Amino acid sequence: MRWNDLRLLPGATAVWVLAVLGIAAGAQAAIATCAILAATVLTVAVVIARPVLTHVLLAHLGVVALAGVLLFPVLLRHDHAVDQLHTASNEALILEVAVTLRSDPSAPNGGPEWSRTGLQVMARTLPTHATIGNQDIPLPASVPVLIRTGSGEAEQQLAPARGGDAVQVRGKVRAAGGLLVLTVTEVRPIPTRGPTALAQNARQQLRDLARYNTRHLPDDEAALVRGMTSGDTHGLGDRSEEIMQRAGISHLVAVSGANIALVLAAVIAPLLLAGVRRRPRLLIAGLAVAAYVGLVGEEPSVQRAATMVTPLLIARYVGVRASPVAALALTVALWSVLDPVTAASIGFALSALATAAILIGAPPLARAITEATGERIGKVPALVLAVPLVAQLACTPILVTLAPEVSAWAVPVNMIVGPIVGPTTVIGLIALLMGPVWAPAAQLLNTIAAGGAHLVLLIARTADALPGSRIPVLEGTAGVLGAVAVIVVLAIAVAGRRSPLVRWAMAGLLVAVTAPGLAPHLPGREGQEWTVAACAVGQGDAVLLRSGSTTVLIDTGPAPEPLRECLNRLDVDHIDLLILTHPHADHTGGRTALTGSRAPAQQWVCPLPHAGQDVAEGGPPEPVTTGETWQQDGLALEVLWPPSAEAAQSAALREDGSGEGDAANDCSVTIAATWPDGTRLVSLGDLEPVAQRELAALQPGPAHIVKVAHHGSRRQHDALYEQLDPGLALVTVGKENTFGHPTDHTLDLLGAVGAQVVRTDLHGTVILPAHDPAESADPLAPGSPVDAEDRHRSGEPRSVGPPR
């Protein structure tokens, strides 16, 4: 690569940053940033006053200014369209708008069981008029929205639609965490005509035929074969998708530059062997790429790859050398100006960053590896190692915003699966083309490709079970800046690898970074001792019990990341028993954090028929009922509720206004845990009042600690808490939750029975340290997460230890 190849890169990068900023923070922010950038560049040019530098700076500034003339009106139109939708949300107005579906509609896979109804699909509004309330309002730009339906007529109307279809929808829009969610009550297809309709029909027929010709395969393998060839991952299990993401190979099912390269190779190589001349050969290859892009749809990564390959093919057609880096810079700048929403998408960013890293960073890193090993690793093997390494590093700042963790095995996994993915994808593409003309041959080829897909999944699952597969990192902006800092340091290390000063500095930095993480594992270092820990996992439950070397986990919270962070903090490396009290996502959603050494040896679930579906890896789920016991290292557990699934269902039918719509809450596995010193804890799950009343009738006895039912909701049975008479009440609840938990009624109830209240929304992760049997346990003792102000406001706590 020559330095001239990088000439477009700074200006294109600046335009891209402005586009992303404009979509994320608004056009005004992008305009202000552009003004600051221009002022800075002009100041540097005047102060330094070197003709060559001035020429370069003004040239890049001219590129940014020209792009800004085109970009800022687009951003202003986008802001106007977003404001119109937010107005409809704030005023609860009915919205009728035309949208284009980005994928096939599917059932929601998150939330409680009762909320997994209807269909959902990401879409983009069409830049046309919309009806908001009784007014016809222009929407001058395309805005991403999530379309959701209930289980009614709208679901039946949306079900036949496919990705790429245009539909007219009617419903209400609401803003949720930066995403606009449109809950629709009516869906009408918008007819398409001409070449667009023909292309859309051909695409859907090929996809449907591919699903038919892979129906004989296991679901995950079939979905992975289709995903690697056409991006269609219909049927891929949530667990397999999460494992692939953690192993760093989720890009295999996101069609991108690698797929385009395989298509080009599969077309050009036979034509080259057949003696077809250069120009016809390239023309056929270009048509094949266009057809492939039409097949896989409007994925941002494939749009980036197709746009980048177009000038390269044109240049080769006319006999001119083209720079791939310059083509990438032109692609990024074009998409930033023409469609900043696509340029700001995660898929586009990951694809562009990975490609840039491979083109710019892989060659020098490969040379550094060869030099560092005294040429024992040759140029080709070094490049094979460098490509996945730089791609993974470049994508890490974005990936940590999705999940604040990294895997030590991402690069080795990519290297191992690389030789498998290429042949599997090519065989899958041939099967896709064979499908319309010879189905048995297509099914045979898909079976062969499924063997490669199975190996990929096996490698990913093996890596996911190894230590180091989930290394936690800082969340949010701190995590992004940390990842960028690591990349900068590594770049300096590679560039200055011949300097002794750089080598010593890197060695010292490595010691400084790794020492804190290694310190807890040094000989003689004692770990943190505790008996109960209520993890701050948001609006959900995750309570740990410990005695000696035994660890029990009650529920996993709504997501794996907070649970994993809590387990890391508490040095929990294994789970002897996992109790999933009931099948709601705020209690089971974090179960994917429990893999490898943390996979539970045993699992308890409530006796409802579907309760054993959402469980963790590890021991098989065991439905438990009243009277079930378990003991290890002196920690004794007893199930207090439910007596049976029928009892839970009966209680649910007699509840008044629970709002849950199923028996899961009243089937919550309620346990009493007793330690050798006599301390007793009762965990009530999400029991509703009727089930609490029936539990009270069973005389569960007093408890020193109570995990309050249902995050401190109003729905409590006072007599149960009077009978339990706890000294400490744990309320597991999320900050600023929309349910108003815990309610004043429940807090007053707990105060009336004399319980000290500790809440995860105020105090964070609550840790009750192990205490000397000769002393009472003070939950707010030094080292606990409650600060002095909270302790003073609450008053001195009662003893939660056994009577002395």
GIVEN-V774303 format. One record per residue. SS is DSSP state (@ for helix, = for strand, . for the rest). PSI is psi in degrees with one decimal (999 if undefined). BURIAL is b if it has 9 or more other ideal C-beta (glycine too) atoms within 8 Angstrom, else e. Layout:
# GIVEN-V774303
SS_PSI_BURIAL + SS_PSI_BURIAL
This chain:
# GIVEN-V774303
._135.1_e + ._158.0_e + @_-29.5_e + @_-26.0_e + @_-19.4_b + @_3.8_b + ._-36.4_e + ._-14.4_b + @_-48.7_b + @_-46.8_e + @_-43.5_b + @_-38.4_b + @_-40.9_b + @_-42.1_b + @_-41.4_b + @_-44.9_b + @_-42.1_b + @_-38.7_b + @_-45.9_b + @_-43.3_b + @_-40.6_b + @_-38.5_b + @_-38.9_b + @_-39.6_e + @_-4.6_e + ._158.6_e + @_-36.2_b + @_-39.3_e + @_-40.8_b + @_-41.4_b + @_-43.8_b + @_-41.4_e + @_-39.8_b + @_-39.4_b + @_-41.7_e + @_-41.9_e + @_-44.8_b + @_-43.5_b + @_-39.8_e + @_-46.0_e + @_-44.1_b + @_-38.4_b + @_-45.1_e + @_-42.0_b + @_-37.8_b + @_-42.8_e + @_-45.9_e + @_-40.7_e + ._46.8_e + ._124.9_e + @_-43.5_e + @_-47.5_e + @_-41.6_b + @_-42.8_b + @_-44.5_e + @_-46.5_e + @_-44.1_b + @_-32.1_b + @_-46.3_b + @_-38.3_b + @_-36.6_b + @_-39.0_e + @_-45.0_b + @_-41.5_b + @_-43.1_b + @_-43.8_e + @_-36.4_b + @_-35.9_b + @_-35.4_e + @_-33.1_b + @_-45.7_b + @_-39.2_b + @_-36.1_e + @_-42.9_b + @_-37.8_b + @_-39.5_b + @_-37.7_b + @_-43.7_b + @_-41.6_b + @_-43.4_b + @_-41.9_b + @_-40.8_b + @_-38.7_e + @_-41.4_b + @_-37.2_b + @_-33.8_b + @_-44.2_b + @_-35.3_b + @_-47.6_b + @_-34.1_e + ._5.4_e + ._43.9_e + ._151.3_b + =_133.9_b + =_134.3_b + =_121.1_e + =_154.0_b + =_135.3_b + =_159.4_b + =_126.2_b + =_136.6_b + ._-16.4_b + ._-176.4_b + ._139.8_b + ._145.5_b + =_164.4_b + ._143.6_e + ._141.2_b + ._12.8_e + ._169.2_e + ._174.6_e + ._160.4_b + @_-39.6_b + @_-18.8_b + @_-4.6_e + ._55.9_b + ._161.7_b + ._-162.1_b + ._160.3_b + =_153.4_b + =_141.5_b + =_142.2_b + =_171.3_b + =_133.9_b + =_147.3_b + ._140.8_b + ._79.4_b + ._-161.4_e + =_150.2_e + =_153.9_b + =_117.5_b + =_113.2_b + ._-120.9_e + ._17.3_e + =_143.9_e + =_111.1_e + =_132.7_b + =_135.3_e + ._97.3_b + ._-2.3_e + ._162.5_b + ._131.3_b + ._131.9_b + =_136.3_b + =_154.1_b + =_119.2_b + =_129.3_b + =_144.8_b + =_159.0_b + ._-172.6_b + ._64.9_e + ._-144.7_b + @_-37.6_e + @_-36.8_b + @_-43.5_b + @_-33.2_e + @_-34.1_b + @_-27.0_b + @_-42.1_e + ._-14.0_e + ._154.4_b + ._163.2_b + ._132.9_b + ._-16.1_b + ._147.7_b + =_131.0_b + =_153.3_b + =_124.6_b + =_153.9_b + =_131.8_b + =_-159.1_b + =_142.9_b + =_145.9_b + =_149.2_e + =_129.8_b + =_101.1_e + ._41.9_e + ._-4.9_e + =_137.1_b + =_120.1_b + =_122.3_b + =_105.6_b + =_112.9_b + =_149.3_b + =_-9.7_b + =_135.7_b + =_127.4_b + =_129.0_e + =_145.4_b + ._114.5_b + ._141.8_e + ._149.6_e + ._166.5_e + @_-155.6_e + @_-34.0_e + @_-44.3_e + @_-41.1_b + @_-44.3_e + @_-41.8_b + @_-42.8_b + @_-42.3_e + @_-40.6_b + @_-46.9_b + @_-38.4_b + @_-41.3_b + @_-42.3_b + @_-44.4_b + @_-39.3_e + @_-37.0_b + @_-40.2_b + @_-38.7_b + @_-41.2_b + @_-1.0_b + ._9.8_b + ._-21.4_e + ._-6.2_e + ._159.1_b + ._147.5_e + @_-48.4_b + @_-44.3_b + @_-41.7_b + @_-45.3_b + @_-36.6_b + @_-39.0_b + @_-47.3_b + @_-37.3_b + @_-40.5_b + @_-22.5_b + @_-42.5_b + @_2.0_b + ._5.7_b + ._103.8_b + ._21.8_b + ._124.2_b + ._-6.7_b + ._125.0_b + ._149.5_e + @_-41.0_e + @_-42.2_e + @_-38.9_b + @_-41.9_b + @_-40.1_b + @_-42.9_b + @_-38.4_b + @_-44.6_b + @_-32.1_b + ._-3.9_b + ._21.7_b + ._22.0_b + @_-19.0_b + @_-15.3_e + @_-29.1_b + @_9.3_b + ._103.6_b + ._128.6_b + ._-152.5_b + @_-34.4_b + @_-40.0_e + @_-41.6_b + @_-42.2_b + @_-40.1_e + @_-39.8_b + @_-45.3_b + @_-44.4_b + @_-40.6_e + @_-26.1_b + @_-45.7_b + @_-39.6_b + @_-50.2_e + @_-38.3_e + @_-36.7_b + @_-43.3_b + @_-29.9_e + ._-3.3_e + ._18.0_e + ._137.1_e + ._165.0_e + @_-52.3_e + @_-47.7_e + @_-36.4_b + @_-45.1_b + @_-34.1_b + @_-43.9_b + @_-40.7_b + @_-41.1_b + @_-40.6_b + @_-37.5_e + @_-40.3_b + @_-43.2_b + @_-42.3_b + @_-38.4_e + @_-40.6_b + @_-39.7_b + @_-31.7_b + @_-45.7_b + @_-16.0_b + ._-165.1_b + ._51.3_e + ._133.5_b + @_-38.2_b + @_-39.2_b + @_-30.8_b + @_-41.8_b + @_-44.9_b + @_-42.3_b + @_-39.6_b + @_-36.4_b + @_-38.4_b + @_-22.5_b + @_-52.7_b + @_-28.5_b + @_-42.1_b + @_-39.5_b + @_-44.1_b + @_-42.7_b + @_-33.1_b + @_-40.7_b + @_0.5_e + ._28.0_e + ._140.5_e + ._130.6_e + ._143.7_b + ._124.8_b + @_-34.9_b + @_-42.8_b + @_-38.1_b + @_-38.0_b + @_-43.8_b + @_-42.5_b + @_-40.7_b + @_-47.1_b + @_-44.1_b + @_-42.7_b + @_-48.0_b + @_-32.9_b + @_-38.6_b + @_-43.9_b + @_-38.3_e + ._79.1_e + @_-24.6_b + @_-45.1_b + @_-42.7_b + @_-27.6_b + ._-0.6_b + ._155.2_b + @_-43.6_e + @_-43.7_b + @_-45.2_b + @_-46.7_b + @_-43.2_b + @_-45.6_b + @_-43.5_b + @_-42.8_b + @_-42.5_b + @_-44.3_b + @_-42.4_b + @_-41.2_b + @_-42.9_b + @_-38.6_b + @_-43.4_b + @_-28.1_b + @_-45.6_b + @_-50.1_b + @_-34.6_b + @_-38.4_b + @_-41.2_b + @_-40.0_b + @_-39.7_b + @_-43.4_b + @_-43.8_b + @_-42.2_b + @_-28.1_e + ._11.8_b + ._34.2_e + ._16.5_e + ._-28.1_e + ._116.6_b + ._178.0_e + @_-43.5_e + @_-50.3_e + @_-35.6_e + @_-37.8_b + @_-37.0_b + @_-36.8_b + @_-38.7_b + @_-35.6_b + @_-55.4_b + @_-28.3_b + @_-49.4_b + @_-35.0_b + @_-43.5_b + @_-41.3_b + @_-43.4_b + @_-32.9_b + @_-15.8_b + @_-42.3_b + @_-31.4_b + @_-38.9_b + @_-34.1_b + @_-18.9_b + @_-23.5_e + @_-39.7_e + ._117.9_b + ._65.0_b + =_157.0_b + =_159.1_b + ._133.2_b + ._-12.2_e + ._3.9_b + @_-46.6_b + @_-48.5_b + @_-38.7_e + @_-44.2_b + @_-37.0_b + @_-38.5_b + @_-41.6_b + @_-15.2_b + @_-51.3_b + @_-18.2_e + @_-37.4_b + @_-44.0_b + @_-59.9_b + @_-37.3_b + @_-42.4_b + @_-43.4_b + @_-43.8_b + @_-40.1_b + @_-37.7_b + @_-40.8_b + @_-41.5_b + @_-37.3_b + @_-41.1_b + @_-29.3_e + @_-22.7_b + ._-48.3_b + ._-22.1_e + ._-26.6_e + ._86.4_e + @_-44.3_b + @_-40.2_e + @_-39.8_b + @_-41.7_b + @_-37.7_b + @_-44.8_e + @_-38.4_b + @_-35.5_b + @_-41.1_b + @_-44.0_b + @_-32.9_b + @_-28.0_b + @_-43.2_e + @_-40.4_b + @_-38.5_b + @_-40.7_b + @_-40.4_b + @_-46.1_b + @_-38.8_b + @_-42.5_e + @_-43.0_b + @_-43.2_b + @_-37.6_b + @_-45.9_e + @_-36.4_b + @_-25.5_b + ._-5.6_b + ._152.7_b + ._142.8_e + ._5.6_e + ._-14.7_b + ._81.6_b + =_113.6_b + =_145.3_e + ._171.8_b + ._148.7_e + ._162.5_e + @_-143.8_e + @_-37.9_e + @_-40.4_e + @_-41.1_b + @_-47.8_b + @_-37.8_e + @_-42.4_b + @_-42.1_b + @_-40.6_b + @_-41.1_e + @_-43.1_b + @_-42.7_b + @_-43.9_e + @_-43.3_b + @_-37.7_b + @_-42.2_b + @_-39.9_b + @_-40.4_b + @_-44.1_b + @_-36.8_e + ._31.5_b + ._-19.0_b + ._-7.2_e + ._124.8_e + @_-36.8_e + @_-43.6_e + @_-39.5_b + @_-45.5_b + @_-39.1_e + @_-40.6_e + @_-38.7_b + @_-43.7_e + @_-39.9_e + @_-38.8_b + @_-41.8_e + @_-43.8_e + @_-36.1_e + @_-39.8_e + @_-21.8_e + @_-48.3_e + @_-35.8_e + @_-29.3_e + @_-23.4_e + @_-44.4_e + ._-17.3_e + ._4.3_e + ._149.8_e + ._139.0_e + ._-5.7_e + ._121.8_e + ._137.0_e + ._171.2_e + ._131.3_e + ._128.9_e + =_163.4_b + =_-35.5_b + =_136.9_b + =_123.0_b + =_106.8_b + ._139.0_b + ._94.0_b + ._18.7_b + ._-150.9_b + ._78.7_b + ._176.4_b + ._138.4_b + ._98.3_b + =_128.2_b + =_139.2_b + =_138.5_b + =_141.8_b + =_116.4_b + ._-124.0_e + ._8.2_e + =_134.5_b + =_129.3_b + =_136.7_b + =_125.9_b + =_106.8_b + ._165.5_b + ._5.0_b + ._179.7_b + ._-15.7_b + ._152.2_b + @_-31.4_b + @_-49.4_b + @_-37.3_b + @_-43.2_b + @_-40.9_b + @_-40.6_b + @_-43.3_b + @_-39.2_b + @_-42.9_b + @_-37.8_e + ._6.4_b + ._40.5_e + ._112.4_b + ._-2.6_e + ._154.8_e + ._117.5_b + ._-35.8_b + =_129.0_b + =_125.6_b + =_109.5_b + =_100.2_b + ._-40.8_b + ._156.2_b + ._67.5_b + ._145.1_b + @_-28.6_b + @_-4.0_b + @_-19.8_b + @_-8.3_b + ._-22.1_b + ._11.6_b + @_-24.4_b + @_-8.3_b + @_-13.7_b + ._80.0_b + ._173.2_b + @_-131.7_b + @_-18.7_e + @_-0.5_b + ._126.4_b + =_139.9_b + ._-35.2_b + =_153.1_b + =_131.7_b + =_138.5_b + =_164.0_b + ._160.3_b + ._7.8_b + ._147.0_b + ._-36.8_e + ._3.2_e + ._-22.9_b + ._7.1_e + ._-46.1_e + ._75.7_e + ._170.3_b + ._168.5_b + ._152.9_e + =_-143.7_b + ._151.4_b + ._147.7_e + =_138.6_b + =_112.1_b + =_134.4_b + ._152.1_b + ._176.9_b + ._131.7_b + ._-17.8_e + ._137.5_b + =_162.2_e + =_138.1_e + =_137.7_e + =_133.4_b + ._34.7_e + ._-10.5_b + =_115.9_b + =_129.4_b + =_143.3_b + =_132.7_b + =_122.5_b + =_-26.0_b + =_145.3_b + ._156.0_b + ._-31.2_e + ._168.3_e + @_-36.3_b + @_-37.9_e + @_-39.8_b + @_-42.8_b + @_-39.0_b + @_-42.0_e + @_-40.3_b + @_-38.2_b + @_-26.0_e + ._-0.6_e + ._152.7_b + ._105.7_e + ._34.8_e + ._-30.2_b + ._0.4_e + ._-34.7_b + ._3.4_e + ._-178.1_b + ._6.8_b + ._-46.7_b + @_-45.5_b + @_-3.7_b + @_5.4_b + ._125.2_b + ._111.8_b + =_123.4_b + =_152.6_b + =_124.5_b + =_131.6_b + =_129.6_b + ._164.6_b + ._-29.0_e + ._1.9_e + ._-8.4_b + ._134.5_b + =_131.2_b + =_138.4_b + =_125.5_b + =_122.5_b + ._3.3_b + ._-129.9_b + ._35.7_b + ._137.8_b + ._170.8_b + @_-41.6_b + @_-46.4_b + @_-37.2_b + @_-40.0_b + @_-41.4_b + @_-33.3_b + @_-41.5_b + @_-35.7_b + @_-22.3_e + ._0.3_b + ._68.9_e + ._-14.9_b + ._168.7_e + ._159.6_e + ._146.2_b + ._-34.0_b + =_137.0_b + =_129.8_b + =_110.4_b + ._142.5_b + @_141.1_b + @_45.5_b + @_24.0_b + @_26.5_b + ._168.8_b + ._-22.4_e + ._83.4_e + ._154.3_b + ._107.8_b + @_-39.6_e + @_-30.9_e + @_-44.9_b + @_-33.6_b + @_-36.2_e + @_-39.3_b + @_-34.6_b + ._56.9_b + ._151.2_b + ._-24.6_b + =_134.0_b + =_122.2_b + =_124.1_b + =_110.4_b + ._111.4_b + ._149.2_b + ._151.1_b + ._136.1_e + ._40.5_e + ._154.3_b + ._-2.5_e + ._-8.8_e + ._22.3_e + ._144.1_b + ._148.8_b + ._157.6_b + @_-36.2_e + @_-47.1_e + @_-40.4_b + @_-38.9_b + @_-40.3_e + @_-46.0_b + @_-38.0_b + @_-36.1_b + @_-32.3_e + ._2.6_b + ._23.2_e + ._136.7_b + =_127.2_b + =_128.3_b + =_128.9_b + =_137.7_b + @_-20.2_b + @_-29.1_b + @_-40.6_e + @_-3.6_b + ._-152.6_e + ._121.7_b + =_123.0_b + =_121.3_b + =_107.1_b + =_154.7_b + ._142.6_e + ._159.4_b + ._132.3_e + ._-21.6_e + ._-7.1_e + ._156.4_e + ._151.4_e + ._120.8_b + ._111.3_b + ._-16.5_b + ._29.0_b + ._164.4_b + ._136.2_e + ._-12.4_e + ._163.9_b + ._-4.0_e + ._127.5_b + ._176.0_e + @_-34.3_e + @_-43.9_e + @_-39.4_b + @_-42.3_b + @_-41.3_e + @_-34.8_e + @_-19.1_b + ._168.2_e + ._132.4_e + ._155.8_b + ._160.3_e + ._136.7_e + ._8.3_b + ._176.3_b + ._157.1_e + ._141.5_e + ._999_e
